[in-house]
Amino acid sequence: MPRNSIVFYIDRVHPNLSRNLVYSILRRKNIKSFSILEDIDPLRDKKMSTNDRKLGLESLNSNKGIISQNKKMTRFLVNQGVRVTTVELSALDFLVSNYKEKKHKKSADTIIVYGGNLSSEQAGFLNHLPISKSNNKIKYRVYGMGEMSKQLSSNAIYCGGFSAEESIDKLKGDWGLVWNNDGSKSNKSGQNSYYEYVCPHKLSMYAICGMPIIVGKKSAMADFVINNKCGIVINNLEEIEKR
C-alpha cells in the first residue's frame, strides 16, 4: 500500500490483534484512514473487559474521520472520548440485484415478521410473545438461524433460514419487527440498550420487502421511522395490539 494513501476501513471496534496491526501499519505509512462503523463491539459484548472497551474506542482517534451509523452512535462515541470528525448514515444500505418494488398486501390476521439472528441472547423474547386478546389475531413469522427457532411462542411459526438477499422473496407479512431482547424476566418485552445506538440491517430488509416497520421508542431508528412515516414506535411488545 503506497504511503499517504486514503483508506476506508470497515470496523467493529474490537481490540483484537488484527485490528491493532491494521492501525499500526496505517500510522507507519502515514495513511489517512476513515473508519466505517459496521458495529461497536464494546456496546454489544457484555463480557469485554473495561480496559479492552477503553482501548477499542480510544483507537478510533487514529482515524482522519469516522462514518457512524446515526446521531445516537456519534453521541456515544463523543461521550467516550472520541474526538475525530464524524458523519452519520440514517439507515444501512441494502443492495440487491434485479429489485422490483413491492406493495404491501394485508393478511386476514395481522402477521408480524421477525428475521435475523435467532440466538437466545438476541431473540430470547420470541419465547415470550404476547398472545392477542382481540378478534384481530396477531401472529408471528420467524426467519433465521439459531436455537430460538425451536423455542417459539404458540403464536409464532418458524419459516426457515435464508441469506439476506434471498429473504426479499421469502419474507411474507404485514409488519417487520426490529427488536433485540434475551427474554429474561427482568426485561421480557422491552428493548435491549444495544439497539439504542445501532441501525439494524433488518430494518432495511423489511423496507425493501414493502413492509412497514415496528421499532422501540428508545431505539436509534425511532426518529427515522417517525420522520419517514414508515412504521410505528412502541415501548414494549404488548403495545402492538393496541396500535
Residue frames as qw, qx, qy, qz and C-alpha x, y, z in Angstrom:
[[0.000, 0.888, 0.459, 0.000, 0.00, 0.00, 0.00],
 [0.425, 0.516, -0.036, 0.743, 1.57, 3.34, -1.06],
 [0.292, -0.315, -0.441, 0.788, 2.41, 5.91, 1.58],
 [0.140, 0.243, 0.083, -0.956, -0.05, 8.79, 2.07],
 [0.198, -0.273, -0.810, -0.479, -2.94, 6.74, 0.69],
 [0.492, -0.159, 0.233, -0.824, -6.56, 7.17, 1.79],
 [0.263, -0.047, -0.963, -0.040, -8.18, 4.04, 3.23],
 [0.638, -0.295, 0.022, -0.711, -11.77, 3.31, 4.25],
 [0.205, 0.179, -0.932, 0.237, -11.77, 0.59, 6.90],
 [0.679, -0.404, -0.386, -0.477, -14.84, -1.41, 7.99],
 [0.148, 0.327, -0.705, 0.612, -14.55, -1.53, 11.75],
 [0.627, -0.497, -0.571, -0.183, -16.32, -3.33, 14.61],
 [0.177, -0.748, 0.345, -0.539, -14.22, -1.52, 17.26],
 [0.938, -0.346, -0.032, -0.009, -12.95, -4.75, 18.80],
 [0.106, -0.856, 0.506, 0.009, -9.43, -4.51, 20.28],
 [0.967, -0.021, 0.233, 0.103, -8.16, -7.75, 18.71],
 [0.580, -0.402, 0.413, 0.576, -4.66, -8.32, 17.34],
 [0.475, 0.390, 0.563, 0.552, -5.55, -7.96, 13.65],
 [0.034, 0.934, 0.315, 0.166, -7.28, -4.60, 14.21],
 [0.433, -0.824, 0.157, 0.329, -4.34, -3.27, 16.21],
 [0.614, -0.116, 0.515, 0.587, -1.99, -4.44, 13.46],
 [0.352, 0.686, 0.489, 0.407, -4.02, -2.63, 10.78],
 [0.130, -0.985, -0.111, -0.020, -3.90, 0.66, 12.67],
 [0.593, -0.595, 0.316, 0.441, -0.18, 0.23, 13.32],
 [0.571, 0.178, 0.538, 0.595, 0.57, -0.23, 9.60],
 [0.183, 0.848, 0.401, 0.295, -1.62, 2.72, 8.64],
 [0.318, -0.930, 0.033, 0.182, 0.21, 5.01, 11.07],
 [0.633, -0.371, 0.423, 0.532, 3.67, 3.92, 9.89],
 [0.437, 0.292, 0.575, 0.628, 2.80, 4.68, 6.27],
 [0.039, 0.295, 0.104, -0.949, 1.15, 8.00, 7.11],
 [0.094, -0.321, -0.793, -0.508, -2.11, 6.75, 5.61],
 [0.361, -0.074, 0.196, -0.909, -5.32, 8.71, 6.17],
 [0.140, -0.205, -0.967, -0.050, -7.87, 6.21, 7.43],
 [0.490, -0.162, 0.007, -0.857, -11.63, 6.59, 7.67],
 [0.086, 0.021, 0.966, -0.243, -13.41, 4.06, 9.85],
 [0.552, -0.183, -0.413, -0.701, -16.82, 2.81, 8.68],
 [0.302, -0.212, 0.757, -0.540, -18.52, 1.56, 11.83],
 [0.503, -0.091, -0.771, -0.380, -20.17, -1.72, 10.94],
 [0.698, -0.554, -0.449, -0.061, -20.74, -2.33, 14.64],
 [0.052, -0.694, 0.482, -0.532, -19.44, -1.32, 18.06],
 [0.708, -0.095, -0.694, 0.092, -18.49, -4.46, 19.98],
 [0.174, 0.074, -0.600, 0.778, -17.87, -2.56, 23.25],
 [0.504, -0.099, 0.082, -0.854, -21.61, -1.82, 23.22],
 [0.828, 0.004, -0.355, -0.434, -22.73, -5.34, 22.39],
 [0.715, 0.100, -0.652, 0.231, -20.18, -7.59, 24.10],
 [0.576, -0.749, 0.008, -0.327, -21.09, -7.63, 27.80],
 [0.921, -0.293, -0.001, 0.257, -18.07, -9.87, 28.55],
 [0.555, 0.583, -0.127, 0.579, -15.48, -7.41, 27.19],
 [0.558, -0.413, -0.360, 0.623, -13.23, -6.06, 29.92],
 [0.034, -0.946, -0.181, 0.265, -13.32, -2.37, 30.82],
 [0.339, -0.601, 0.435, 0.578, -9.73, -1.99, 29.61],
 [0.382, 0.154, 0.755, 0.511, -10.41, -3.63, 26.23],
 [0.172, 0.818, 0.548, 0.035, -13.51, -1.49, 25.80],
 [0.154, -0.898, 0.044, 0.410, -11.48, 1.64, 26.50],
 [0.384, -0.379, 0.600, 0.591, -8.62, 0.66, 24.16],
 [0.384, 0.408, 0.751, 0.349, -11.01, -0.21, 21.33],
 [0.113, 0.912, 0.393, -0.025, -12.80, 3.12, 21.49],
 [0.272, -0.818, 0.196, 0.467, -9.66, 5.23, 22.00],
 [0.512, -0.109, 0.632, 0.571, -8.05, 3.71, 18.90],
 [0.374, 0.741, 0.535, 0.157, -10.75, 5.38, 16.78],
 [0.087, -0.939, 0.035, 0.330, -8.88, 8.65, 17.36],
 [0.493, -0.307, 0.578, 0.573, -6.18, 7.33, 15.00],
 [0.445, 0.546, 0.640, 0.308, -8.56, 7.94, 12.09],
 [0.113, 0.070, 0.193, 0.972, -8.87, 11.03, 9.94],
 [0.505, -0.082, -0.025, -0.859, -12.64, 10.63, 10.12],
 [0.215, 0.095, 0.946, -0.224, -15.43, 8.24, 11.09],
 [0.461, -0.150, -0.481, -0.731, -18.63, 7.19, 9.35],
 [0.235, 0.014, 0.788, -0.569, -21.08, 6.49, 12.17],
 [0.021, 0.376, 0.895, 0.240, -24.46, 4.80, 11.75],
 [0.181, -0.787, -0.484, -0.337, -26.54, 7.54, 13.36],
 [0.050, -0.745, 0.195, -0.635, -26.53, 10.55, 15.69],
 [0.775, -0.578, 0.105, -0.232, -27.03, 8.46, 18.84],
 [0.932, 0.011, -0.033, 0.361, -23.98, 6.37, 17.99],
 [0.415, 0.592, -0.133, 0.678, -21.96, 9.53, 17.39],
 [0.396, -0.752, 0.135, -0.509, -23.10, 10.96, 20.72],
 [0.929, -0.365, 0.036, 0.044, -21.98, 7.76, 22.46],
 [0.794, 0.268, -0.074, 0.541, -18.54, 7.98, 20.81],
 [0.101, 0.720, -0.143, 0.672, -18.09, 11.62, 21.85],
 [0.650, -0.662, 0.117, -0.355, -19.03, 10.75, 25.43],
 [0.955, -0.197, 0.078, 0.206, -16.37, 8.01, 25.35],
 [0.400, -0.707, 0.303, 0.499, -13.64, 10.46, 24.32],
 [0.608, 0.294, 0.534, 0.508, -13.64, 10.00, 20.54],
 [0.055, -0.721, -0.044, 0.689, -12.63, 13.37, 19.06],
 [0.285, -0.032, 0.674, 0.681, -12.47, 12.61, 15.32],
 [0.407, 0.241, -0.148, -0.868, -14.74, 14.35, 12.80],
 [0.280, 0.170, 0.943, -0.055, -17.77, 12.12, 12.29],
 [0.451, 0.083, -0.309, -0.833, -20.58, 11.93, 9.74],
 [0.490, 0.054, 0.775, -0.395, -23.70, 9.79, 10.09],
 [0.172, -0.171, -0.826, -0.509, -25.78, 7.49, 7.95],
 [0.536, -0.159, 0.179, -0.810, -29.52, 7.45, 8.63],
 [0.916, -0.008, 0.307, -0.258, -30.09, 3.76, 7.79],
 [0.456, -0.357, 0.732, 0.360, -27.92, 0.97, 6.41],
 [0.467, 0.415, -0.485, -0.612, -27.83, 0.32, 2.67],
 [0.706, 0.045, 0.695, -0.127, -29.36, -2.91, 1.40],
 [0.271, 0.518, -0.544, -0.601, -28.08, -3.67, -2.09],
 [0.694, 0.164, 0.695, -0.094, -29.92, -6.26, -4.19],
 [0.045, -0.171, 0.680, 0.712, -29.84, -7.22, -7.84],
 [0.208, -0.294, -0.761, -0.539, -32.96, -7.12, -10.02],
 [0.051, 0.270, 0.635, -0.722, -35.00, -5.23, -7.44],
 [0.176, -0.462, -0.617, -0.612, -38.73, -4.90, -8.06],
 [0.234, -0.241, 0.334, -0.881, -40.80, -2.56, -5.93],
 [0.266, -0.300, -0.916, 0.020, -43.22, -4.43, -3.69],
 [0.380, -0.414, -0.042, -0.826, -46.60, -3.23, -2.50],
 [0.156, -0.104, 0.827, -0.529, -47.90, -4.27, 0.88],
 [0.554, -0.230, -0.599, -0.530, -50.86, -6.69, 0.88],
 [0.456, -0.374, 0.476, -0.653, -52.91, -7.02, 4.07],
 [0.274, -0.004, -0.962, -0.003, -53.41, -10.52, 5.50],
 [0.547, -0.548, -0.523, -0.356, -56.60, -11.78, 7.18],
 [0.672, -0.650, -0.204, 0.289, -54.75, -11.85, 10.52],
 [0.044, 0.954, -0.294, 0.037, -52.03, -9.37, 11.42],
 [0.947, 0.047, -0.058, 0.313, -48.74, -11.08, 10.52],
 [0.169, -0.931, 0.321, 0.051, -45.57, -9.73, 12.10],
 [0.875, 0.355, -0.229, 0.237, -42.25, -10.84, 10.61],
 [0.428, -0.815, 0.379, 0.099, -39.02, -11.22, 12.55],
 [0.891, 0.395, -0.108, 0.199, -35.90, -12.05, 10.55],
 [0.087, 0.832, -0.465, 0.291, -32.33, -12.30, 11.81],
 [0.277, 0.319, -0.835, 0.352, -30.09, -13.93, 14.39],
 [0.741, -0.419, -0.302, -0.428, -32.17, -16.37, 16.45],
 [0.448, 0.132, -0.708, 0.529, -29.72, -16.79, 19.32],
 [0.433, -0.663, -0.598, 0.123, -31.26, -16.70, 22.79],
 [0.380, -0.355, -0.163, 0.838, -29.17, -13.63, 23.61],
 [0.037, 0.081, -0.269, -0.959, -30.69, -11.57, 20.80],
 [0.491, -0.137, -0.479, -0.714, -34.06, -13.24, 20.24],
 [0.121, -0.099, -0.914, 0.374, -34.99, -14.90, 23.53],
 [0.357, 0.200, 0.286, -0.866, -38.13, -12.74, 23.58],
 [0.514, 0.110, -0.596, -0.607, -39.60, -14.97, 20.84],
 [0.371, -0.165, -0.904, 0.134, -40.44, -17.46, 23.59],
 [0.088, -0.457, -0.605, 0.646, -42.49, -14.82, 25.45],
 [0.040, -0.200, -0.413, -0.888, -44.53, -13.14, 22.71],
 [0.355, 0.164, 0.471, -0.791, -47.78, -11.57, 23.97],
 [0.156, 0.328, 0.907, 0.214, -50.88, -13.51, 22.93],
 [0.175, -0.218, -0.283, -0.918, -53.55, -11.45, 21.16],
 [0.124, 0.295, 0.781, -0.537, -56.72, -10.85, 23.19],
 [0.424, 0.453, 0.057, -0.782, -58.79, -9.26, 20.44],
 [0.815, 0.416, 0.373, -0.152, -60.58, -10.62, 17.38],
 [0.520, 0.802, -0.294, 0.012, -57.79, -9.22, 15.22],
 [0.913, -0.328, 0.136, 0.200, -55.31, -12.00, 15.93],
 [0.133, 0.868, -0.472, -0.072, -51.61, -11.19, 15.83],
 [0.976, -0.032, 0.158, 0.147, -49.33, -13.93, 14.57],
 [0.158, -0.815, 0.477, 0.289, -45.59, -14.04, 14.02],
 [0.920, 0.370, -0.039, 0.125, -43.47, -15.49, 11.24],
 [0.459, -0.773, 0.387, 0.206, -39.85, -16.05, 12.21],
 [0.815, 0.543, -0.131, 0.156, -36.91, -16.36, 9.80],
 [0.006, 0.825, -0.525, 0.208, -33.25, -17.01, 10.59],
 [0.776, 0.108, -0.595, 0.180, -30.84, -19.42, 12.24],
 [0.025, -0.436, 0.597, -0.673, -30.34, -20.15, 15.94],
 [0.114, -0.107, -0.941, 0.299, -31.68, -22.06, 18.93],
 [0.329, 0.270, 0.402, -0.811, -34.82, -19.92, 19.27],
 [0.459, 0.141, -0.580, -0.658, -36.18, -21.46, 16.04],
 [0.510, -0.166, -0.842, -0.059, -37.22, -24.42, 18.24],
 [0.257, -0.347, -0.665, 0.610, -38.41, -22.41, 21.25],
 [0.093, -0.253, -0.248, -0.931, -41.06, -20.11, 19.82],
 [0.383, 0.138, 0.499, -0.765, -44.31, -18.97, 21.42],
 [0.445, 0.341, 0.827, -0.045, -47.52, -20.71, 20.34],
 [0.404, 0.827, 0.280, -0.272, -48.48, -17.76, 18.13],
 [0.071, 0.771, -0.498, -0.390, -45.23, -17.89, 16.13],
 [0.940, 0.279, 0.197, 0.020, -44.28, -20.07, 13.14],
 [0.400, -0.563, 0.524, 0.499, -40.71, -20.80, 12.07],
 [0.699, 0.670, 0.115, -0.224, -40.33, -20.28, 8.32],
 [0.889, 0.226, 0.088, 0.388, -36.69, -21.23, 7.75],
 [0.376, -0.719, 0.186, 0.554, -33.36, -19.51, 7.30],
 [0.659, 0.639, 0.255, 0.305, -32.19, -17.70, 4.17],
 [0.477, -0.014, 0.026, 0.878, -29.49, -15.29, 3.10],
 [0.056, 0.535, 0.256, -0.803, -30.41, -11.61, 3.33],
 [0.228, 0.277, -0.467, -0.809, -30.87, -11.28, -0.44],
 [0.213, -0.192, -0.924, -0.254, -32.96, -14.48, -0.67],
 [0.022, -0.430, -0.713, 0.553, -35.21, -13.14, 2.07],
 [0.205, 0.233, -0.141, -0.940, -36.52, -10.45, -0.26],
 [0.531, -0.009, -0.601, -0.597, -38.70, -13.09, -1.95],
 [0.445, -0.156, -0.869, 0.148, -39.27, -15.21, 1.18],
 [0.036, -0.192, -0.570, 0.798, -40.47, -12.77, 3.84],
 [0.244, -0.466, -0.613, -0.589, -44.26, -12.53, 3.90],
 [0.299, -0.514, -0.657, 0.464, -46.23, -10.46, 6.38],
 [0.001, -0.902, -0.373, -0.219, -47.82, -7.16, 7.34],
 [0.221, -0.945, 0.214, -0.115, -45.14, -5.69, 9.61],
 [0.736, 0.306, -0.451, 0.401, -41.40, -6.11, 10.16],
 [0.625, -0.777, -0.071, -0.013, -40.26, -6.23, 13.80],
 [0.471, 0.567, -0.433, 0.519, -36.92, -4.66, 14.76],
 [0.676, -0.666, 0.100, -0.300, -36.27, -5.95, 18.29],
 [0.558, 0.365, -0.660, 0.345, -33.43, -7.30, 20.43],
 [0.553, -0.519, 0.336, -0.558, -34.09, -8.93, 23.78],
 [0.205, 0.267, -0.936, 0.099, -32.95, -12.07, 25.59],
 [0.637, -0.352, -0.536, -0.428, -36.40, -12.65, 27.10],
 [0.343, -0.004, -0.734, 0.586, -35.16, -12.55, 30.70],
 [0.253, -0.677, -0.680, 0.123, -37.72, -11.94, 33.45],
 [0.259, -0.580, -0.166, 0.754, -36.28, -8.50, 34.15],
 [0.152, 0.486, -0.294, -0.809, -36.84, -7.41, 30.54],
 [0.541, 0.253, 0.802, 0.012, -39.43, -9.69, 28.93],
 [0.455, 0.704, 0.523, 0.154, -40.95, -7.30, 26.45],
 [0.042, -0.931, 0.096, 0.350, -38.66, -4.26, 26.48],
 [0.710, 0.668, -0.145, 0.169, -35.71, -3.49, 24.24],
 [0.792, -0.277, -0.023, 0.544, -32.02, -4.14, 24.93],
 [0.119, -0.879, 0.043, 0.460, -29.96, -0.95, 25.15],
 [0.502, -0.159, 0.591, 0.611, -27.74, -2.09, 22.25],
 [0.308, 0.573, 0.638, 0.411, -30.46, -1.10, 19.77],
 [0.093, -0.920, -0.229, 0.303, -30.40, 2.44, 21.15],
 [0.231, -0.732, 0.375, 0.520, -27.18, 3.03, 19.20],
 [0.297, -0.162, 0.792, 0.509, -27.22, 0.95, 16.00],
 [0.596, 0.349, -0.182, -0.700, -29.07, 0.86, 12.68],
 [0.653, -0.052, 0.754, -0.052, -30.16, -2.79, 12.41],
 [0.015, 0.196, -0.748, -0.633, -29.78, -4.31, 8.96],
 [0.123, 0.391, 0.912, 0.009, -33.20, -5.95, 9.32],
 [0.201, 0.682, 0.309, -0.632, -34.93, -2.56, 9.16],
 [0.203, 0.523, -0.482, -0.673, -33.61, -2.03, 5.63],
 [0.020, 0.005, 0.972, 0.235, -34.52, -5.62, 4.76],
 [0.198, 0.548, 0.750, -0.312, -38.15, -5.14, 5.82],
 [0.206, 0.684, 0.020, -0.699, -38.39, -1.82, 3.99],
 [0.160, 0.383, -0.691, -0.592, -37.19, -3.31, 0.72],
 [0.025, 0.218, 0.973, 0.071, -39.80, -6.07, 1.18],
 [0.236, -0.420, -0.409, -0.775, -42.51, -3.39, 1.27],
 [0.529, -0.543, -0.644, 0.103, -43.39, -3.86, 4.95],
 [0.212, -0.833, 0.121, -0.496, -43.99, -1.07, 7.48],
 [0.555, 0.227, -0.645, 0.473, -41.68, -1.35, 10.47],
 [0.631, -0.738, -0.181, -0.155, -42.06, -1.69, 14.25],
 [0.528, 0.359, -0.462, 0.616, -39.21, -0.29, 16.38],
 [0.502, -0.531, -0.524, 0.438, -38.63, 0.53, 20.04],
 [0.034, -0.974, -0.201, -0.096, -39.28, 4.07, 21.24],
 [0.427, -0.817, 0.287, 0.260, -35.74, 4.40, 22.63],
 [0.818, 0.105, 0.393, 0.407, -34.06, 2.83, 19.62],
 [0.258, -0.402, 0.314, 0.821, -31.72, 4.73, 17.33],
 [0.081, 0.195, 0.730, 0.650, -34.19, 4.17, 14.48],
 [0.053, 0.637, 0.688, -0.343, -37.28, 5.62, 16.19],
 [0.096, 0.680, -0.010, -0.727, -36.83, 9.10, 14.73],
 [0.003, 0.217, -0.743, -0.633, -36.13, 7.64, 11.28],
 [0.022, 0.381, 0.916, 0.126, -39.40, 5.67, 11.35],
 [0.043, 0.729, 0.488, -0.478, -41.41, 8.65, 12.62],
 [0.021, 0.623, -0.218, -0.751, -39.90, 11.19, 10.21],
 [0.116, 0.204, -0.766, -0.598, -40.28, 8.92, 7.19],
 [0.696, 0.075, 0.207, -0.683, -43.74, 7.66, 8.25],
 [0.568, 0.304, -0.724, -0.245, -42.71, 4.08, 7.55],
 [0.555, -0.151, -0.805, 0.144, -43.96, 2.30, 10.67],
 [0.532, -0.763, -0.155, -0.333, -44.78, 2.62, 14.36],
 [0.245, 0.456, -0.633, 0.575, -42.81, 3.17, 17.55],
 [0.761, -0.491, -0.347, -0.244, -43.57, 1.20, 20.73],
 [0.299, -0.704, 0.533, -0.361, -42.32, 0.90, 24.33],
 [0.394, -0.222, 0.883, -0.128, -42.93, -2.85, 24.57],
 [0.081, -0.025, -0.887, -0.454, -44.39, -5.71, 22.56],
 [0.092, 0.501, 0.802, -0.312, -47.75, -5.58, 24.37],
 [0.167, 0.586, 0.084, -0.789, -48.42, -2.21, 22.71],
 [0.021, -0.095, 0.755, 0.649, -48.54, -3.74, 19.22],
 [0.009, 0.474, 0.876, 0.087, -52.12, -4.96, 19.66],
 [0.014, -0.743, -0.416, 0.524, -53.28, -1.50, 20.78],
 [0.032, -0.509, 0.323, 0.797, -51.83, 0.18, 17.68]]
